[in-house]
Amino acid sequence: MTDIHDMNHEKALIIDFGSQVTQLIARRLRENGVYCEIHPYQNVTDASLKAYNPKAIIFSGGPDSVMREGSPRPPKAAYELGVPILGICYGQQVMMHDLGGRVEAGEHATAEFGRAFVTPSSNKLDMLEGWFEDGNEQVWMSHGDHVAERAPGFEVYGTSPGAPFAITADVKRNFFAVQFHPEVHHTPNGNKLYANFLKLAGFKGDWTMGAYREEAIARIREQVGDKQVICGLSGGVDSSVTALLLHQAIGDQLTCVFVNNGLLRKNEAEEVVAMFTENYKIKLVYADESELFLGELEGQDDPETKRKIIGRLFIDVFQKYADTIEGAEFLAQGTLYPDVIESVSFSGGPSVTIKSHHNVGGLPEKMGLKLVEPLRELFKDEVRILGRELGLPQSFIGRHPFPGPGLAIRCPGLITREKLAILREADAVYIDQIRKHGLYDEIWQAYVAILPVRTVGVMGDGRTYDYACAMRAVTSVDGMTADYYPFSHEFLGETATRIINEVKGINRVTYDITSKPPGTIEWE
């Protein structure tokens, strides 16, 4: 285990035992100005732990039982480093088990799943400053097993109906353990608990995007030297921030390639080209290959086939234009920290890739270029903050995610130029309505899909036989789960009327109220 970059920041380490919400722990620590990394327990050895030299350690939750032979364990060195440790759920149970306590298998009476309330004990604990001010504290539980006997040195600071040791601590050793999940929003004061823990550990909170920007620029210059760098620019937040950061670091050594695959939204190509060539004076190769992509997609209606065609053509096109850039030795990508975490699955095997089409796979291997990934320590919200530091306008920083295959997956069934033209107009009206009503920033992603059906309608004195479309808008934190946005009926009616009146080719508008799961955010 080594940290991604040799940085001077104080560091926390999160040892991951397989919880679904481990990333949220890292988010909470970063929000408190503390740099941290997540590493699966099996990758953390005594030696690597000492080399990483964390100022504090957090044991995540996990689905296993500490009583099962071979169940996950932290290295012994974790308890011997002399740094504060916080164990969460399974992390609490493994601490108790390792340090001389006792864990029992869950029974119906002691298992807790969902909202619960913790009652404070008479003992005072600095880590609980700001807790229990209104009596009991709401938390989120998810445990079958429970601690039956605390380890020597630990005292009880909070209990719940199913967890007699909901909050325990050995104050002398700065070991803390909770049965619930403070990182989820269902534990309203969870962030206070993390902030208090980090304060007890002595963190100064030196992880800021201003400092990160300066460090990243220095690292890029050191890695690249005087060589040329190619960056694939899509106009999305990640690639835009990557391009600006590189431009500030190495200036004209950077060339961006922007591929128009014919599947972009209305005016998107013109806006991206103007933004980066006129505003930022970045060298940009504009590759208008829309005819190539649309020609290959003709007659294809299978979603997976469409994605594979687009992915293959993108690599071929990118390669063609990159070959014209003399002396290029590096390829810049907007890889984020969740991508890094997910590439090392908890089980040690290859992680399941659900959205392979959202990333440009295969480019570095095929082109023989070295990678520059200046955002690989960052979460999405941190990238947006860095974008502000770099001077990107809010209109770009706050953009909704847009998938790699573009409008191809918002046009179920066969793709035609006619349907794409209709779709662009309908989508533009919909987004304009959302902005006019001040709702854009409340929504994670919104778009129109044109459906592969025509419906009968009446306009004026005549019958129509035109396409139906579906409006989609979801709220989400990270795109992993999502719920539909609850527009008012007035908004839906007004927007449907505008689309039908202003967009020739659509005579019926629906609103998609499917959550994820069971649905996906995109239609294909």
N, C-alpha and C positions, 0 to 999 in steps of 0.2 A: 504494500500500500504506500503510495506516494501522493503528495498533494499535486494538483494540476500544475501549479506554478510555484516557484520558490518565492513566496511572498513574505513580507515582514509583518503582516498583520497578526494580531492575536487570533488564535484559531480554536474553534470548538470542533469536536468530532461526534458524529451521530453514528452509532453502530446499529445497523439495520437488521432486525430479526424477522422481517417480512410483512410488516404492517402495510395496509393499503394507504395509510395517511402519513407515512414517514416524511414525504416531501413537505408536508405542511409544517413539520417541526423545523425544517431548515428555513422555510419562509418566515416563521416567527422569529428565529434567531437573526436572520438578515434584517428584518424590520427593526430590530433593536440595535442595528449597527455592528453586528458580530459576524465575522466570516466563519463559515462552517462547511464541512463536507460530509456526505453520506457514503458509508462503505458497508457492503454486506459483511456480516459477522465472520464468514469463512475466509474473507480476505484480510482480516485484521489479526496479526500475530504479535507476540510480545515485542519482537524486534521492530516491526513496522510502526507499532504504537509509539514506541520510544522515539523513533525517527521523526514521526509526525509531530510529536511534542505538543499535544493539545493543552489548552488552559482549563478545559472542562470536557466532560464526556456525557453523552446522553444515550441511554439504551432505549431503543424504540419498542413499540408493541409488536405483536406477532401472533400467528394463528396456532402455534405449536403448544405442547404441554411440557413443562419442565420435568414432569415425572416420566416422560417417555425416554427410554434409553436412546442416546444419540441426539437428543434435542439440542437446539442451538445454545451456545455458551459464548460469553466474551472471554478474551484471554485473561489469565490470572494477573498479568501486569496492569490491567485496568484498575484493579483495586490497590495496587502498590505504588502508583505514580504520585499519590499525594494530591490529586486534583479533585475538585468536586464532581460528583456523579449524580445524575437524575435518571431514575428508572421509571418507565411508563408502561403500565399494564403488564404485558409479558416481561418487560424490562424490570418491573418491580418484583415479579415472581422469581426471576432468575437471580436477582440480587439477594433476595431472602434465602433462596435455595443454596446459593454459593457461600453465603456468609453465616450459615448455621441456623436459619429459620426453617419453617416447614410449610409446604404448599399442599393443598388437598384438591382432589378432583372435584369439578363442579357438580352440584346437585341443583335440582329445580329451585330450591329455596335460596341458594346462594349465587346463582348465575344472575347477571344483570346485563341487559342489552338495551341501550337507548338512554333517555333522559333519567337522571337520578339526582338526589340531593344529599350533599355531604354536611354532616353536623360537626362543628368544631369541638375539640376536647378543651380541657382547661389549660393545657400547655400552650405557650406562645412560641411561634416560629417565624423568624424573619422572612423566610421565603413566602409566607402567607400574608405579608403586608398588603392591605387593601382588600383582603378577603373577609367574608363573614360580617361585613358592616351592616347588612340587613338581615342577619340571621343565617339560615342555611344557604349553602352555595350550590347553584345548579351546575352539574357536570354531565359529561357524556361517557357512559360505561359501555364496555364491550368485552365481557369476560365470562368464561365458564368456570375455570379453576379460580381459587382464591387463596390468599395467605391465611394459614391457620395459626401460625406461631411466628412471631417476629424474630429476626436474628438478634443476637446479643448486641447491646449498644443502641438499638433502635427504640424510639418512643412513638406513641400514637398521637397524631395531631388532628385526625379527622376520621369519621366513620360514616358508612351508609348502610341501608338495610341489608344489602348483600355483601358488603365489604367491611368487616370490623377493623381492617387496617387500610382504609382508603387513602390516608396520608400518613406516612411514617418517615422518620429521619434519625440518623445518627449524627447529631450536631458536631461532635468532636471531630469526626472524619469528613464532615461535609458531604455525607451520602444521603440523598433524598429519594423517596420512592412514592409514586402515586398509582392507584389502580385504574384511574380514569384517563381520558385523553384531553390534556389542556390545549392541544394544538387545533382542535376543530371548533367551528364557530358555535356549536351547541354547548360549549363550555364558555359562557360569555366573558368571564374574567380570566380565561386561560393565559392571555398574553401578559397579564400582571404577574402571574406565577413565573413565566419564563423570564420576564424582565428582572424580577427579584433574584432568581437563580443566577442569572448572568452578573448581577451586581455583587452577589455573594462571592462569585468566582473571580471578581476583580477586573472584569472587562471594562475597557474605556469606551468601547463603541466606536472604533476607528474605521469601520467599513462603510465608506460613503462612495457615491458614484463620481464625485469630483476627484477623489483620490484614485479611484479605479481608472478613470479616464487617463490620468497622467501616467500611471503604471502601465496600462495597456499600450499606450503610444510608445513608451520606452521599450517594452518587450517586442512590439512589432518591428521597431527599428533594429533591435538587436538580432531578431530572427531573420529578417529579410535582407539586411545589409543594403547593397546597391542594386539588387535584382528586381526584375519586373514581377508584378502581381496581377492576376486576373480575378475579377469578382463578378459572379452572376447576380445581376440586379433584377429583382421582380417588382419593386415598388412597395413591398410589404415592410413592416417595421424592422424585422430582423436583418434583412439584406440591406436596407437603407442605413441603419445604424452601423452595420459592418463597413459599408462603403465610406461613410463619412469619417469613421474612426481611422480607417486606413488612409484616407486622403489627408487627414490632419497629420498622420504619422509620416507618410512617405511621398505625398504630393503626386507629381507626374509619373512616379513609378507604378501607379495604379491605373489599370484600364478596366472599366466595367463593361460587361456585355449584357444588353437588354434584349431578350428574345420576345418578339410579338408572335404568338402562336395562333393568332386569329380567334382566340377564346377569351379575350380581355373584355372588361366592362366598357361602357360608353366613355369615350375620350381618355381612357386610361393611359394608352401609349403616349399620347401627346403630353399629358400632365407629367408623367414620369420623366420623359426626355427633357422637358422644359425645366423641371425642378433641379435636375442634376447637372445639366449643361449650362443653363443660364444663371441659376442661383449659386451653385457651388463650384462651377467651372471644373467639373470632373471629366476626365477623358472617357467618352462613352461611345461604344459601338452599338448602333441601333440595328438589330437584325430582324427585318420584317420578313418572316417566313410563313405568314398566315396561309398563303396558297398551298404550300407544301403540307402543312398540318391538316388543313381542311380537305385536301385531296385524298390523303391517306385515310382519313376518318369516314369518307363517304361510304355509305352502305353498312357501316358498323353500328350495331345497337347493343352489344353486350358491354356492360360497365367495365369489367376487368380488361377486356380487349381494348377498349378505348383508352384506359389508363396506361396500358403497356405500350400502345402506339405512341402516345404523347411522351411518355418517359424515354422511349428509345429515340424518337426524333429529336427530343431536346438535347440528349447527349451528342448525337451526330451533328446537330446544328452548332451547339456550343463548341464542339471540337473544331469544326470548320472555321469559325470566326477566331477562336483562340490561336489557331495555327498562324493567323496573320499578325499576331502580336509577337514581335521579335524579342527573344531573350526571356520569355516568361518562364519562371521556375516555380512559382507558387500559385495556388488556387485558394482564394478566401471564401469561407462559408460561414453562414450565420448560425452555426450549431449552438444550442442553448444547453444549460446544465441538465434539465430534464431528459434531453436526448442522451447525454453522457451517462446519467444514472440508468436509464432504461436499456442502454446497450450492454450493461452488465446486469443480467437478471439475477434475482435473489437466489434462484436454485443453482446458479452457476452455468446453466445451459443458455442457448440462444433465446433471447426474449421474443415474444410473439409480436409481430409487426402488423398492426391493424391498418395503419394509414401509410403504407410504403410510398404511395404516390405523392404524399405531401413533401417528401424529401428528394433531393436529386441524388439518387444512388448511382454508383458506378463511375462518376466523373474522375476522381483522383486516380483510381486504378488504371483506367483506360488512357488517361492523358499523361501519366507518369509525372505528375506534379506533386510538390510537397504542400501540405495543408497549412493554412493560417486560419485559426478559429478564435478570434479575439473575444467572443461572447460566451465561451464554453463554461465559464464559472457562473453565469447569470441566469436568473429566472426571468420570465417574460415581463413582469412588472418592473424589474430592475433595468431591463433593456429600454423600456419606455422612459424611465428616469434618466438614463444615460443619453437617450435621444434628445431630451430637453437640454442636458448639459452641452451637447454638441450643436444645439441651435436648430434642430429639426422643428418645423412648425407643428402645432397641435393637430392640424388636419391629417398629417402623416402619422404622428405618434399614436393618435387615437383611432386609427383605421381598424375596422373589423377585419378579422382574418379572411384571407382569400385563398382557396385551395390551388395547388400546383396545376391541376388539369383545367382550372378555370371554369368557364361556362359549359364545358363538355359534360360535367357531372350535375349541372343544373338544367340540362336538356336531355331528360331520360329518353331512351330510344334513339332513333336516327338523328344525326346532326345535319342540319342544312343551313346554308347561308341565310335563307329567309327566316327560319326559326331563331337563329342567333340575332338577327337584326331586330325582330320583335321583342326578344328577351331583353336585349340591351335597353330598349326604350322603356319597357315595363319596369325593369329594375331601377332605372334612373328616376322614374316617377315615384316609386315606392321609397327609395332612400331620401328623395327630396321631401316627401311627406314626413318621414321620421325626423329629419333635421328641422323642418318647419315647426313641428310640435315639440321640439326640444328633448327628444327621446333617444337620440343616437348614442350618447355616452352611457345610457342605462342598459343598452343591449350589447351582448357579446358578438352576435353575428346576425345579419339580416340580409335577405335576398329574395328574388323571385325565381321560381322554377317554371319553365314552360312544359306543359304536360303533353304526352304523345296521343292526345285525343282531341277531336273537334266536336263542338257542341252547337246545337241550334239556338239561335237567338233572334231577337227582333230589334231592329234599329230603324226609327222613323216608320216608314210604311213598308219596309222590306224585311225579309228574313235573312239572317246571316248564318254562316256555317264556318266558325272560326275556332281558334285554339282556346283552351282553358289554361289558366295559370294558377299556381299556388304561391302565396306569400308565406315566408318563413321568418321568424324572429325568435331568438332564444337568449336566455340569460345563463351565464355559466361563470365559473371561477377560472377553470383551466381547460375547458373543452372536453374533459373526460366524462362529465355528466352535464346535462343541460335540461332546462325546462322552458316551455314556450312563454313568450312575453304576453302578459295579459292586456292587450290593447282594448280600449273602450269600443263599444259597438259603433259609436259615432266616428271614431278614427277609421275603423275597418270599412264602414259604409262610404265615407268621404274618399278614401284611397281607392276602393274598388271602382267608384264612379269615375275618378280621374283616369285610372288605367284604361277603362273601357272607352272613355271619350277621347283620350289622347293617343292611344296606341292602336293603330290599324292592325287587325289580325287577332285581337283578343276580344272575346265577348262574354267571358265568364271568369270570375275571380273567387278563389277559395283561400282560407287561412288554415295552415297546418298547426294543429295543437298537440302533436306527438312529442313526448319527452324523450330524452336519451339517458339510459335505455328506456324502452325497448328499441326505439328508432335510432337513427344517426342524425347528426346535424345536417349533413348534406343528403340529397335524395339518392345519389349513387356513390 
